[in-house]
Amino acid sequence: MGKTGHVIIELEEVDSTNLYAERMLRKGVVEEGTVIQAKFQTAGKGQGDNQWESLPGQNLTFSIILHPRFLLPTRQFLLNKVISLGLIDFLSIYIEDVAIKWPNDILAGLKKIGGILIQHRVEGEILESTIVGIGLNVNQTKFDHNLSGAASLFQILHQELKLKEALVLLCNRIEERYSQLRAEETERLEADFCRALLGYQEEKKFLVEGKEISGTICGVDEFGRLLVEHPGNDVKVYAHKEIEYV
């Protein structure tokens, strides 16, 4: 059981750190906590068919290999909470206005500063391996006009961070949260996740099947689905793509 970031593989360029991690796992056993970091990804992926855009050498783009065999596959969304909170903990060192936008975006001042892509390999009742892909905007100063909702730490702090030091610090924060999961501190993780969740216990506008509706987020269930209470105390469950923030 290795500590997150104990082994860091640094690459100049790769198609995707998640794909590189997949190839490593196919070749044999990889120590838990191994990190694959790339200065540039030619095919960096976001959720679904989305691409993650990042200028070479300016941001953190990396993957972590985990072996959460202690966790039942039905509870795998707890890993999303762990990683999201690790990012929130790291960003909170520098800035205050940070939040988790369900299901996998990290916001700073309501702008996207980071994203997560998690892939699992299940064997029977065992969660054999998990690849955690993370993109975090650190030193990039400008973004494509189509990414007007993006932000970086440099734009907020007006100073560059040393990427190697930032990666080590971020890995430490993720390891702290992962240790809480190993110790079954799920109530604490759940409470912290809800506090960081954008719109939690606040009435918001959403789009459902093209219609604008009101609702209050009251949490995320064990399968990662959003729980929204609509007027009349009607709580509905939404999977990814079934509901959007307005």
N, C-alpha and C positions, 0 to 999 in steps of 0.2 A: 504494500500500500504506500505509494509515493505521494509526496506533498505536491500540490499543484504548482507547477513552474520549477520543480526541482531539476527537470531536464528541459532545456529550451533548444529547439532546432531552428536555426536562423537561415532563411532562404532569401536570396535576392529577388527571385521571381518564380511564380508557380501558377498553375491554372486556378487552383483553389486550395486553401489550406485544409478544408474539410475533405476534398478529394484525395489530397496527399495523405491525410490521416487514415482514410479508408484503405488506401493501398498499403500503408504500414500494417494495419490490422490484418489484412489478407495474407501478408507475408509471415505473420507470427505474433507472438505475445508482445505487447507494448506496455511499458511501465505506466501505471496509473499516474495521472498528473502531468504526463508529457505534453509540452506545448510546441506547436509548430507555428512559427511566426514568419510572415513574408513581407518584404518591403512593397511588393506589388503583386496583385492577383490579376491574371488575364481573364478569369471567368469567375470572379467572386460572386457568390450567390446570397440573395436575401430570401425572405419567405416566399414560397410558391415559385413563380417564374421571374421574380424581381432580381435585378442585378444590384450588387453593392458597389457603388462608385467611390474610389479613393485614389488620390494622387500618390505616386510612388514616394515612399520614404517619409510621408508626412503624418501618417496615422497609425493606429494599432489595428492590424488585421491578423488574426491568429485563431488557432483551434486548440482545444484541450481534449485529451483522451482520458476518459474516466471508465472505471469498471464498478458501477454501483450495484453489485450482485446482492447486496443487503436489501435492496429496494424491489418490491414486487412491480412487475410491468404496469399494473393497473394504477400505480402511484407515481408514474414517471413524470407527471407535470410538476411534482415537487422540485425536480431539477431545474425547470424553468424559473421557479421562484428563487432558488438558491443562486443561480447565475444572475438573474435580474437584480437581486438584492446586493450581490457582490459588486456589481457595477454602480449601483446607487451609493453604496458605502464608499467606494473609491471616489466618485464624483463629488460626494458631500465633503470631502477634504478641501475641495477648491471652491465649490459653489453651493448655494442653498436651494435654488429653485429647480429641483430635479424630480422626475416622476417616471413611473412605468406606464406606458400606454399599451393596454392589452391588444394583441397577445404577446408581442416580442420587441417593441420599440422602447428605447430609453430617451427621455426628453430632458432638455435643459431650456427653461424659459419657454416651454411649449414648442420648441423646435427639436427636430430629431438629431441627437448627437451620437446615438449608438443603436445597434441592432444585434439580434441573436438568432442563430439558426441551429437547432439541436436535432441530431439524428441518433436513433437508438437501434441496437441490434438485440433482438430478443431470441433466446433459445429456451423453448419450453416455458417454464415459469421463472426463468432467470433473465434479468436485465444484464446481458453479458457485457456490453460496451456502449458507451455514449460518446459521440463526438459533438463538442460544443464549439460552434463557430461564432466568433465575436468580431464586430467591426466597431471601432470607436474613433470618432473624429477628434484629433488632438491638435495638430499644428497646421492643418489646412486653413488657408486664409480666404479662399474664394471657392464657390461651388457653381456648378452648371446652373443656368437660369431655370431649368426644369426642377431643380432641387432647392427652390426658394425656402422650403421649410426645414432646411438643414442648418446645423450650427456646429462649431468646434470649440474646444476649450480655449484655443488661441483667440478667437473672436470675442470670447467673454472676458478672459483674463488679460489680454493684450501682452502675452508673453509666451514664449515657447517652453515646452516641457521636454526633458530628455526622455526619449521613447523607451530606452532600456530600463531606466529607473521607474518609469510609469508602469511598464509591464510587470515588473517584479512586485510593485505595490498593489496593482490590481489582482495579480495572482494570489497574493497574501489575503486580500479581502475575500476573494472567492473561496479560498481554502477554509477561512474562518466559518463561512456560511455552510460549506459542504460538511465541515466537522459537526455543525449543529444538526444537520440532517442525519449524519451517522449516529449521533447521540439521541435521535428521535425527539429533538426539540421542535416538533412540528407546529405546536401552538404558537411558539415565538415567531417562527418563520411565517406562519399564516398572518399573524397580527402585523408584523413589520411589512409584509407584502401588501396587505390591504391599506395600510397607512400611506404607502408609496404609490398606490394605484390611482392613476388619473381619473378623477370624477367619482371616487369612492364616497358614497353617502351624500352625493350632491345631485340635484336634479339637473339633467342634461338633455340635449336634443340628440337623437340618433336617427339614422336612416335604416329602415327595415323594409326590404322588398320595394325600394324606391319611394317609400312614404316616410315623412318626417314624423317621429313620435317622441314623446317625453318619457323619461325614466330615470331611475336612480340605481347606480351600480351598488350591489350589496355583496359582491364577492366574486370569486372564481371557484368552480367546483373541482373535484378531484381529477376530472378529465380535461381540465383546462378551458372549460366553457364558461362564458361570461353570464353572471346572474344579474338580471335587471328587473327591478320592481317598477311596474307601470301603475298609473293612477287606478285606484280601486284595489290596491294590495295584491295585484296579480304579478307574481314573480315568474319570469320566463327565462329559459336557458338558451343561449346562443353559441353556436360553433363559429369558428373563424370564417369570415366572408358573409355570415348571415346578418351581421349588424355592423354599422360603421358610426364612428363619432362624426357629428356635424361640425 
